[in-house]
Amino acid sequence: MAKNIKSIAYRAGIMIALLIAASAIAYCFRAMGLLETDIAIVYLLTVLLTARFTEGYFFGLLSSVIAAFAFNYFYIMPYFSLMVSAPSYIITFIIMLITALITSALTTHTKKNEMEARKKEAETRALYTLTNRLTDAADIHDIAGITTNAISKMLNSNAGCLCFDENGIPEPAFIQQISAEKQIRREIPDANALMHRIEGLRTGYDIGTEFYDWPIYGRETTLGIIRVPKEAAQNMSEAQTRMLRSMIESTALAMDRFRAAQQRQKSNEETAQERYRGNLLRAISHDLRTPLSGIMGTAEMLLNMTAENDRRYSLLEGIHKDADWLHSLVENILSLTRLQNGKLVLNKQKEAAEEVVGTALRHVSHRFPEYEIAVNVPDELLLVPMDAKLIGQALVNLLDNAVKHTPPEDEISVSVTKDADNNCAVFSVRDSGEGIAPSDLPNIFQTFYTSRVKHSDAKIGIGLGLAICEAAVKAHGGSIKARNRADGPGAEFTFILPLEVNEDESS
């Protein structure tokens, strides 16, 4: 209040001083015998200067009225009276008053526009400087420090900035400016409570005991909070509020850019690691396939040369089975890396479903002759567009999985049916083992994921078989799912392959 009174007194003093000076100059002009029009110009100049050196419209307009009446009182006959002796003086007085009012209004308006232009220029320059500095920031905390410094300078206060992590959780401490060149980290007593208040905001900011907290919103989540001291926030002008919002937006863009760059870098690193892993797996698999084929061939030849009652026969049989298992594992790894890298070209042709199932059964029966697998296929010929080798390998993997979890005396079945309504072929493999644990169901098709439930005699796998099944089926535009059987113990794996529609059928 006292500050406002002092400002008004100062502007009134300027107006009075200028009017007194104008009256003195006008008196000299009259003594020199100059015309009233010359004296009027002196008063008009006074009005112009008053409007220039005072704020607002009031003192400029007031000086216009006072100057007009002073001109009439001192320099229009009769002197020292507001009376006018001649009608022409009335016109002169009115014209001078109107001219003074217009001059004052135009000067004040021009000065106001100039001040607004300077403010906008200062805002633009400050935002430009902030944006340039944010571009060179090294990390999120560097961005927070630069923003805190800029806002503190604008508001002439000790502002702060609290950063949120990638999961939208506030950090335990925030950066605060304590001097022109120094920043500190202050701990937050209850960061979770602050986060909940920000999440429930219905206005642009949250009012706390010490700070007004302005959230920094990113594209997907809250990135941080700008903390303005309570006294500075309460005294902010409209221009400062607008400037603060602009700075927060620039900060949000910078933080979003940095987070996006981090995510791209992380994605590139993961892609590179996946590529290196795939290359390593392919190299190892190629190197292992040739000696394994030799071991299998030699073991099979020695088995044919050895009597079954020979004690060496069981050793050779174990060697052959283990080599065959490793050979199958190598083929699975090669197929998986080709599918994941998109380098496997499908040789898609219409194949008889019963032939593909029969080929898979022969392969599994050769390796596990003690198992009897029931087969159910349609009576009519069912032609399915597929890569027979790839779908055959998927069936082999599903049957291998069933054998691993089912004792030889229990049931294993494979079936193929035609779903005419959805125009697709449905392949199903069912076993009578322990089933799938509920915790395993969401992850069972993931690469290198192995079930926690295993038969005591099952050979330990590395979690590639089902992942290859899913990749092979999806490559054909189909889908695969796993579930526990509803009619008894065991699991059921079902995959669907779409059937092409013939032109004659569609017509």
C-alpha positions in Angstrom: 0.0 0.0 0.0 2.7 2.5 1.0 4.6 1.6 -2.2 1.6 2.4 -4.3 1.1 5.8 -2.6 4.7 6.6 -3.2 4.4 5.7 -6.8 1.3 7.9 -7.3 3.0 10.8 -5.5 6.0 10.5 -7.8 3.9 10.6 -11.0 1.8 13.5 -9.7 5.1 15.3 -8.9 6.3 14.8 -12.5 3.0 16.2 -13.9 3.0 19.2 -11.6 6.7 20.0 -12.4 6.1 19.8 -16.1 3.0 22.0 -15.9 4.9 24.6 -13.8 7.7 24.6 -16.3 5.3 25.0 -19.2 3.6 27.9 -17.5 6.9 29.6 -16.9 7.9 29.1 -20.6 4.5 30.3 -21.7 4.9 33.5 -19.6 8.2 34.2 -21.3 6.6 33.7 -24.7 3.8 36.2 -23.8 6.4 38.7 -22.6 8.1 38.3 -26.0 4.8 39.0 -27.7 4.2 35.6 -29.2 0.8 34.4 -30.2 -1.5 32.3 -28.1 -1.1 29.4 -30.6 2.7 29.3 -29.7 1.8 29.2 -26.0 -0.8 26.4 -26.7 1.9 24.3 -28.3 4.0 24.5 -25.1 1.2 23.1 -23.1 0.6 20.4 -25.7 4.3 19.4 -25.4 3.8 19.3 -21.6 0.9 16.9 -22.0 3.0 14.7 -24.3 5.9 14.6 -21.9 3.6 13.8 -18.9 2.1 10.9 -20.8 5.6 9.7 -21.7 7.1 9.7 -18.2 4.1 8.5 -16.2 2.4 5.1 -16.2 -1.3 4.6 -17.2 -3.8 7.0 -18.7 -4.8 8.9 -15.6 -2.0 11.5 -15.3 -1.8 12.1 -19.1 -5.5 12.8 -19.3 -5.5 14.9 -16.1 -2.6 17.0 -17.4 -4.6 17.6 -20.6 -7.5 19.1 -18.7 -5.2 21.1 -16.4 -3.1 22.4 -19.3 -6.2 23.5 -21.2 -7.7 25.4 -18.2 -4.3 26.9 -17.3 -4.0 28.2 -20.9 -7.5 29.7 -20.6 -6.8 31.1 -17.1 -3.4 32.7 -17.7 -3.2 33.5 -21.4 -6.7 34.1 -22.8 -8.4 37.4 -22.1 -9.7 38.3 -19.6 -6.6 37.1 -17.8 -6.8 35.2 -14.5 -10.4 34.2 -15.2 -12.1 31.2 -16.8 -14.3 33.6 -18.7 -13.7 34.1 -22.5 -14.0 37.5 -24.1 -14.3 36.4 -27.7 -16.1 33.4 -29.3 -12.9 32.5 -31.2 -11.1 31.8 -28.0 -13.8 29.3 -27.1 -13.0 27.4 -30.3 -9.3 27.6 -29.6 -9.8 26.3 -26.0 -12.0 23.4 -27.2 -9.6 22.4 -29.9 -6.6 22.6 -27.5 -8.5 20.4 -25.0 -9.4 17.8 -27.6 -5.9 17.8 -29.0 -4.4 17.5 -25.6 -6.6 14.5 -24.7 -5.9 12.7 -28.0 -2.2 13.4 -27.7 -2.1 12.0 -24.2 -4.1 8.9 -25.1 -2.1 8.1 -28.1 1.2 8.6 -26.3 0.2 6.5 -23.4 -1.1 3.7 -25.7 2.1 3.8 -27.7 4.2 3.6 -24.6 2.0 0.7 -23.3 2.5 -1.2 -26.6 6.2 -0.6 -26.4 6.4 -2.0 -22.8 4.4 -5.1 -23.8 6.6 -5.6 -26.8 9.7 -5.4 -24.6 8.2 -7.9 -22.1 7.4 -10.3 -24.9 10.9 -9.8 -26.3 12.3 -10.6 -22.9 10.1 -13.6 -22.6 11.1 -14.9 -26.0 14.7 -14.3 -25.3 14.5 -16.1 -22.0 12.7 -19.1 -23.5 15.1 -19.2 -26.4 18.1 -19.2 -24.0 16.4 -21.9 -21.9 15.6 -24.1 -24.9 19.2 -23.8 -26.1 20.6 -24.8 -22.8 18.1 -27.7 -22.5 19.3 -29.0 -25.8 22.8 -29.5 -24.5 21.6 -31.1 -21.2 23.3 -34.4 -20.4 20.5 -36.1 -18.5 17.2 -35.6 -16.7 18.8 -34.0 -13.6 20.8 -31.6 -15.8 17.5 -30.5 -17.4 16.0 -30.0 -14.0 19.0 -28.0 -12.8 18.9 -25.7 -15.9 15.1 -25.2 -15.5 15.4 -24.4 -11.8 18.1 -21.8 -12.5 16.0 -20.1 -15.2 12.8 -20.0 -13.2 14.6 -18.7 -10.1 16.1 -15.8 -12.1 12.7 -15.0 -13.6 10.9 -15.0 -10.3 13.8 -13.8 -8.2 13.3 -16.7 -5.8 14.7 -20.1 -4.8 12.6 -22.4 -7.0 13.1 -26.2 -7.2 12.5 -29.1 -9.5 11.6 -32.7 -8.5 12.2 -35.4 -11.1 10.1 -38.6 -11.6 11.6 -41.9 -12.7 10.6 -43.9 -15.8 7.8 -45.6 -13.8 6.3 -42.2 -12.7 7.6 -42.5 -9.1 9.0 -39.3 -7.6 12.6 -39.3 -6.5 13.4 -38.9 -2.7 15.1 -35.5 -3.2 14.6 -32.4 -5.4 17.0 -29.8 -6.7 16.6 -26.2 -5.3 18.4 -23.0 -6.2 19.8 -21.3 -3.1 22.0 -18.7 -4.8 22.8 -17.4 -8.3 25.5 -20.1 -8.8 24.6 -22.8 -6.3 22.0 -25.6 -6.1 21.4 -28.2 -3.4 19.4 -31.4 -3.1 16.6 -31.4 -0.5 14.9 -34.5 0.8 11.1 -34.8 0.6 9.5 -36.0 3.8 6.6 -37.8 2.0 7.1 -38.2 -1.7 4.1 -40.5 -2.1 1.7 -38.0 -0.6 3.0 -35.4 -2.9 2.5 -37.7 -5.9 -1.1 -38.5 -4.8 -1.8 -34.7 -4.6 -0.5 -34.2 -8.0 -2.5 -37.1 -9.5 -5.7 -35.6 -8.0 -5.1 -32.1 -9.2 -8.1 -30.2 -10.5 -6.2 -26.9 -11.1 -2.9 -26.1 -12.7 -0.9 -26.4 -9.4 -1.0 -27.8 -5.9 -0.6 -25.5 -2.9 1.6 -26.9 -0.2 2.9 -25.5 3.1 6.1 -24.2 1.5 5.7 -24.4 -2.2 3.3 -24.1 -5.1 3.9 -27.3 -7.0 3.4 -27.2 -10.8 3.4 -30.6 -12.5 5.5 -31.3 -15.6 3.3 -33.5 -17.8 4.9 -35.7 -20.5 3.2 -37.5 -23.4 2.5 -40.6 -21.3 3.2 -39.8 -17.7 4.2 -37.1 -15.2 7.9 -36.2 -15.6 8.4 -34.0 -12.6 7.3 -31.0 -10.5 8.4 -27.4 -10.5 8.4 -26.1 -6.9 7.9 -22.3 -6.6 8.2 -20.8 -3.1 4.8 -19.7 -1.7 5.6 -16.0 -1.3 6.9 -15.7 -4.9 4.0 -17.7 -6.3 1.4 -15.5 -4.6 3.1 -12.3 -6.0 3.4 -13.6 -9.6 2.1 -11.3 -12.3 0.0 -12.6 -15.2 3.1 -12.3 -17.5 5.2 -14.3 -15.0 2.6 -17.0 -14.8 2.5 -17.2 -18.6 6.2 -17.3 -18.7 6.3 -20.1 -16.1 3.9 -22.2 -18.0 6.0 -21.8 -21.2 9.2 -22.8 -19.3 7.4 -25.9 -17.9 6.3 -26.8 -21.5 9.8 -26.5 -22.8 11.1 -28.6 -19.9 8.5 -31.3 -20.6 9.6 -31.4 -24.3 13.2 -31.7 -23.3 12.5 -34.5 -20.8 10.4 -36.3 -23.3 13.1 -36.1 -25.9 15.7 -37.4 -23.5 13.4 -40.3 -22.4 12.7 -41.2 -26.0 16.4 -41.1 -26.8 17.1 -43.4 -23.8 14.3 -45.8 -25.0 15.7 -45.9 -28.5 19.2 -46.5 -27.2 17.9 -49.3 -24.9 15.9 -50.8 -27.8 19.0 -50.7 -30.1 21.1 -52.4 -27.5 18.5 -55.1 -27.0 18.3 -55.6 -30.7 22.1 -55.8 -31.0 22.2 -58.3 -28.2 19.5 -60.4 -29.7 21.3 -60.3 -33.1 24.6 -61.4 -31.5 22.9 -64.1 -29.5 21.2 -65.4 -32.7 24.4 -65.3 -34.6 26.2 -67.2 -31.8 23.4 -69.8 -31.6 23.5 -70.3 -35.3 27.2 -70.7 -35.4 27.2 -73.2 -32.5 24.3 -75.1 -34.0 26.0 -75.4 -37.4 29.2 -76.6 -35.8 27.4 -79.2 -33.7 25.1 -80.6 -36.4 27.8 -82.4 -38.5 29.5 -84.2 -35.6 26.1 -85.2 -34.1 25.0 -86.7 -37.4 28.3 -88.7 -37.4 27.8 -89.9 -33.8 24.2 -90.9 -34.6 25.2 -92.8 -37.7 28.1 -94.5 -36.0 25.9 -95.5 -32.9 23.2 -96.8 -35.2 25.7 -98.9 -37.2 27.2 -100.3 -34.0 23.7 -101.1 -32.7 23.1 -103.2 -35.8 26.4 -105.0 -35.2 25.7 -105.7 -31.5 23.3 -108.3 -30.1 20.6 -107.0 -27.8 21.7 -109.2 -24.9 25.2 -107.7 -25.1 25.8 -105.3 -22.2 27.3 -102.8 -24.7 24.0 -102.6 -26.5 22.3 -100.5 -23.8 25.3 -98.1 -23.8 25.2 -97.7 -27.6 21.4 -97.2 -27.4 21.9 -94.4 -24.8 24.5 -92.8 -27.0 22.2 -92.8 -29.9 19.2 -91.4 -28.0 21.3 -88.6 -26.4 22.8 -87.7 -29.8 19.4 -87.8 -31.4 18.1 -85.5 -28.6 21.0 -83.1 -29.1 20.5 -83.2 -32.9 16.8 -82.3 -32.5 17.8 -79.5 -30.1 20.2 -78.1 -32.7 17.5 -78.2 -35.4 15.1 -76.3 -33.1 17.7 -73.6 -32.4 18.4 -73.1 -36.1 14.7 -73.0 -36.9 14.0 -70.5 -34.0 16.8 -68.1 -35.1 15.6 -68.2 -38.7 12.0 -67.5 -37.6 13.0 -64.6 -35.3 15.2 -63.0 -37.9 12.6 -63.3 -40.6 15.1 -65.2 -42.8 13.0 -68.4 -43.1 11.1 -68.4 -46.3 7.9 -70.4 -46.1 7.4 -73.1 -48.8 3.7 -72.8 -48.5 1.7 -75.5 -50.5 -1.5 -77.4 -50.0 -0.6 -80.5 -48.1 -2.7 -83.4 -46.8 -3.1 -82.9 -43.1 -3.0 -86.7 -42.4 0.3 -87.1 -44.2 2.0 -84.3 -42.2 0.6 -85.9 -39.0 1.8 -89.3 -40.1 5.3 -88.1 -40.8 5.6 -86.5 -37.4 4.3 -89.7 -35.7 6.9 -91.8 -37.5 9.6 -89.5 -36.3 8.4 -89.6 -32.7 7.7 -93.4 -32.7 11.2 -94.1 -34.0 12.6 -92.2 -31.0 10.1 -93.5 -28.5 8.9 -96.9 -29.6 7.4 -97.7 -26.2 4.7 -95.1 -26.6 1.4 -95.7 -28.5 -0.1 -92.5 -29.8 -3.8 -92.4 -30.9 -4.6 -90.6 -34.1 -7.9 -89.0 -35.2 -8.0 -87.4 -38.7 -11.0 -86.6 -41.0 -12.3 -89.3 -43.3 -12.2 -86.9 -46.3 -9.0 -85.4 -47.7 -8.2 -82.2 -45.8 -5.8 -80.0 -47.7 -4.1 -77.3 -45.7 -1.9 -74.5 -47.1 1.3 -74.9 -45.1 5.0 -75.4 -45.1 4.9 -79.2 -44.4 8.5 -79.3 -42.9 7.8 -76.4 -40.5 4.4 -77.6 -39.3 5.7 -81.1 -39.1 8.5 -79.9 -36.8 5.9 -78.1 -34.6 3.9 -81.3 -34.3 7.1 -83.2 -33.4 7.8 -80.7 -30.7 4.3 -80.9 -29.3 4.5 -84.7 -29.3 8.0 -84.7 -27.7 6.6 -82.4 -25.0 3.7 -84.8 -24.4 6.1 -87.8 -24.2 8.3 -86.0 -21.7 5.4 -85.5 -19.3 3.4 -88.8 -19.8 4.3 -92.3 -18.7 4.4 -94.9 -21.5 1.3 -96.7 -20.3 -0.9 -93.5 -20.4 -2.7 -92.0 -23.3 -1.3 -89.5 -25.9 -3.5 -88.5 -28.8 -3.2 -86.2 -31.9 -6.2 -85.1 -33.9 -7.1 -82.9 -36.9 -10.5 -81.4 -37.6 -11.9 -78.9 -40.0 -13.7 -75.9 -38.7 -16.0 -75.0 -41.6 -17.5 -72.0 -39.8 -14.1 -70.3 -39.4 -12.6 -71.9 -42.5 -9.6 -73.3 -40.7 -7.9 -76.6 -39.7 -7.6 -77.4 -36.0 -4.6 -79.5 -34.8 -4.7 -80.8 -31.3 -2.2 -82.8 -29.2 -3.3 -84.2 -25.8 -1.4 -86.0 -23.1 -2.2 -87.6 -19.7 0.6 -86.1 -17.6 0.6 -83.7 -14.7 -0.9 -80.8 -16.6 0.3 -77.2 -16.7 0.7 -75.2 -13.5 -1.5 -72.0 -13.5 1.6 -69.9 -13.0 3.2 -71.4 -16.2 0.3 -70.9 -18.5 1.0 -67.2 -19.4 4.7 -67.8 -20.1 4.7 -71.3 -21.6 5.4 -70.2 -25.1 8.2 -67.8 -24.2 11.7 -68.6 -25.4 13.9 -70.5 -22.9 10.9 -70.8 -20.4 10.6 -74.3 -18.9 7.7 -75.6 -16.9 8.1 -76.1 -13.1 6.0 -79.3 -13.3 8.1 -82.3 -14.6 7.8 -86.0 -14.7 10.4 -87.8 -12.8 11.8 -89.5 -15.9 11.5 -86.5 -18.2 14.6 -85.2 -19.9 15.3 -81.6 -19.0 14.7 -79.2 -22.0 15.8 -75.6 -22.5 12.4 -74.1 -23.4 12.7 -73.8 -27.2 10.2 -76.4 -28.5 7.0 -74.5 -27.7 8.5 -71.2 -28.7 9.2 -72.7 -32.1 5.6 -74.0 -32.3 4.2 -70.6 -31.7 6.6 -68.9 -34.2 5.8 -71.5 -36.9 2.0 -71.3 -36.4 2.1 -67.4 -36.4 4.2 -67.4 -39.5 1.3 -69.2 -41.2 -1.2 -66.6 -39.9 -2.6 -69.0 -37.3 -2.8 -69.1 -33.5 -1.8 -71.6 -30.8 -3.0 -72.0 -27.2 -2.4 -74.4 -24.2 -4.7 -75.5 -21.5 -5.3 -78.3 -19.0 -7.7 -81.0 -20.0 -11.2 -80.7 -18.6 -12.0 -84.5 -18.9 -9.1 -85.7 -16.8 -5.4 -85.1 -16.0 -3.0 -83.8 -18.7 -2.6 -80.9 -21.0 -3.9 -80.0 -24.4 -2.2 -77.9 -27.1 -4.3 -76.7 -30.0 -3.2 -74.7 -33.0 -5.3 -73.3 -35.9 -4.2 -72.9 -39.5 -6.4 -70.9 -42.0 -7.7 -72.6 -45.1 -7.6 -70.9 -48.5 -11.0 -70.5 -50.2 -11.2 -71.8 -53.7 -12.6 -69.4 -56.4 -15.3 -72.0 -57.2 -16.4 -72.2 -53.5 -16.4 -68.4 -53.1 -18.5 -67.9 -56.2 
